[in-house]
Amino acid sequence: MTTLKGKTALVTGASRGIGRATAIALARAGAHILVHYGRSVQEAESLVTEIRANGGRADALSADLATPQGAAMLAEQVRSIVGDRLDVAVLNAGISKAVRIADYTIEDFDNLFATNVRGPFFLVQQLLPMLGEGSNITVISSAVARTVVGKPGVDNPSVLAYASTKGAIETLVKNWAAILGPRGIRVNAVAPGVIDTDMSNFTKTEAGREVTLGMQALKRIGKPEDVADVVAFMASDGARWITGASIPVDGGSKL
Ligand SMILES: NC(=O)c1ccc[n+]([C@@H]2O[C@H](COP(=O)([O-])OP(=O)(O)OC[C@H]3O[C@@H](n4cnc5c(N)ncnc54)[C@H](OP(=O)(O)O)[C@@H]3O)[C@@H](O)[C@H]2O)c1
């Protein structure tokens, strides 16, 4: 049973896409939502308004998680709202990039790792004093952590660097789960396939849609809500015996 009544939940990157749908799903389950955003202030505020209009509790918080101080700044704001008890953390904020091997720059690589790996790494460090027995962390990974997508070839764009950030995050999830398990804290990854968001705007083209459907057993494009419902389950007591796992949510991609 997915109930989070009386619980507090932080969702990073909740202004848009998968994070937004996740914040809505957790709010429906009864949690007080901390809606984190980077730049999309209007989207974040409209989400807070929507959750409150539906009888829920929500607050917006901003921090650039690609900066060295971003994680600590966010944790400080979380503490000022929830005090010393955060029940659920969903580490969702992330960026992607698809280019040919020859076109990757040092800056691209550093931005991807700063946002997708360093941010979550230090956010867990900074949130730890607020995470107690029975709390849990879900990290949004990706199917590309384990599977090569697209058409491999040096002349084709690939998400090579992005994929390696998701490989790193899955390694962190296993380590966090082992280290934090004795404190009663669960840590899992949810690994979406292609989901229709700003990040995956190639699904809007006929060619992109065809490639995507060609990889999947289920023949439609995944929606943010398809991922959000699984995250809400992972955050609930129904998932109390699951830790250190990575759950594919990809319509049966590349079976
Ligand atoms: N879409 C897919 O097909 C897919 C597949 C597998 C995994 N994922 C993963 O799912 C997660 C969400 O992706 P999405 O598709 O929902 O992406 P999206 O629609 O592009 O949204 C990204 C979110 O991350 C936030 N964000 C990005 N950089 C940030 C930064 N430096 N500081 C703070 N916030 C930052 C954005 O906030 P602002 O707009 O407020 O700056 C936004 O809320 C990512 O981790 C992504 O890798 C996506």
The ligand as a Tripos MOL2 file, in Angstrom:
@<TRIPOS>MOLECULE
LIG
   48    52     1     0     0
SMALL
NO_CHARGES

@<TRIPOS>ATOM
      1 N1         13.6840   11.3800  -20.0190 N.am      1 LIG1
      2 C1         14.2640   10.2070  -20.1570 C.2       1 LIG1
      3 O1         14.1230    9.5400  -21.2020 O.2       1 LIG1
      4 C2         15.1040    9.6320  -19.0460 C.ar      1 LIG1
      5 C3         15.4920    8.2960  -19.1470 C.ar      1 LIG1
      6 C4         16.2540    7.7410  -18.1360 C.ar      1 LIG1
      7 C5         16.6440    8.4990  -17.0560 C.ar      1 LIG1
      8 N2         16.2560    9.8050  -16.9720 N.ar      1 LIG1
      9 C6         16.7030   10.5440  -15.7980 C.3       1 LIG1
     10 O2         15.5770   11.0710  -15.1150 O.3       1 LIG1
     11 C7         15.9330   12.2700  -14.4460 C.3       1 LIG1
     12 C8         14.9540   13.3720  -14.8240 C.3       1 LIG1
     13 O3         15.0040   13.5440  -16.2270 O.3       1 LIG1
     14 P1         13.8520   14.2760  -17.0720 P.3       1 LIG1
     15 O4         13.7510   13.5340  -18.3350 O.co2     1 LIG1
     16 O5         12.6710   14.5000  -16.2200 O.co2     1 LIG1
     17 O6         14.6180   15.6300  -17.3850 O.3       1 LIG1
     18 P2         14.0950   17.1500  -17.5970 P.3       1 LIG1
     19 O7         12.6800   17.1570  -18.0000 O.co2     1 LIG1
     20 O8         15.1310   17.7630  -18.4480 O.co2     1 LIG1
     21 O9         14.1930   17.7520  -16.0960 O.3       1 LIG1
     22 C9         15.4170   17.8420  -15.4520 C.3       1 LIG1
     23 C10        15.2290   18.3670  -14.0600 C.3       1 LIG1
     24 O10        16.5240   18.4070  -13.4120 O.3       1 LIG1
     25 C11        16.7500   19.7110  -12.9140 C.3       1 LIG1
     26 N3         18.1690   20.0630  -13.0250 N.ar      1 LIG1
     27 C12        19.0010   19.8740  -14.0670 C.ar      1 LIG1
     28 N4         20.2120   20.3830  -13.8030 N.ar      1 LIG1
     29 C13        20.1480   20.9350  -12.5630 C.ar      1 LIG1
     30 C14        21.0520   21.6240  -11.7330 C.ar      1 LIG1
     31 N5         22.3250   21.8980  -12.1210 N.pl3     1 LIG1
     32 N6         20.6370   22.0460  -10.5180 N.ar      1 LIG1
     33 C15        19.3740   21.8170  -10.1180 C.ar      1 LIG1
     34 N7         18.4550   21.1780  -10.8500 N.ar      1 LIG1
     35 C16        18.8430   20.7330  -12.0580 C.ar      1 LIG1
     36 C17        15.8910   20.6360  -13.7600 C.3       1 LIG1
     37 O11        15.5970   21.7900  -12.9820 O.3       1 LIG1
     38 P3         15.3580   23.2800  -13.5910 P.3       1 LIG1
     39 O12        14.6020   23.1440  -14.8740 O.co2     1 LIG1
     40 O13        14.5720   23.9350  -12.5040 O.co2     1 LIG1
     41 O14        16.7340   23.8870  -13.7580 O.co2     1 LIG1
     42 C18        14.6620   19.7660  -14.0400 C.3       1 LIG1
     43 O15        13.7420   19.8710  -12.9800 O.3       1 LIG1
     44 C19        17.3820   12.5620  -14.8290 C.3       1 LIG1
     45 O16        18.2490   12.0980  -13.8180 O.3       1 LIG1
     46 C20        17.5550   11.7530  -16.0910 C.3       1 LIG1
     47 O17        18.9030   11.4090  -16.3110 O.3       1 LIG1
     48 C21        15.5010   10.3910  -17.9350 C.ar      1 LIG1
@<TRIPOS>BOND
     1     1     2 1
     2     2     3 2
     3     2     4 1
     4     4     5 ar
     5     4    48 ar
     6     5     6 ar
     7     6     7 ar
     8     7     8 ar
     9     8     9 1
    10     8    48 ar
    11     9    10 1
    12     9    46 1
    13    10    11 1
    14    11    12 1
    15    11    44 1
    16    12    13 1
    17    13    14 1
    18    14    15 2
    19    14    16 1
    20    14    17 1
    21    17    18 1
    22    18    19 2
    23    18    20 1
    24    18    21 1
    25    21    22 1
    26    22    23 1
    27    23    24 1
    28    23    42 1
    29    24    25 1
    30    25    26 1
    31    25    36 1
    32    26    27 ar
    33    26    35 ar
    34    27    28 ar
    35    28    29 ar
    36    29    30 ar
    37    29    35 ar
    38    30    31 1
    39    30    32 ar
    40    32    33 ar
    41    33    34 ar
    42    34    35 ar
    43    36    37 1
    44    36    42 1
    45    37    38 1
    46    38    39 2
    47    38    40 1
    48    38    41 1
    49    42    43 1
    50    44    45 1
    51    44    46 1
    52    46    47 1
@<TRIPOS>SUBSTRUCTURE
     1 LIG1         1 GROUP 0 **** ****
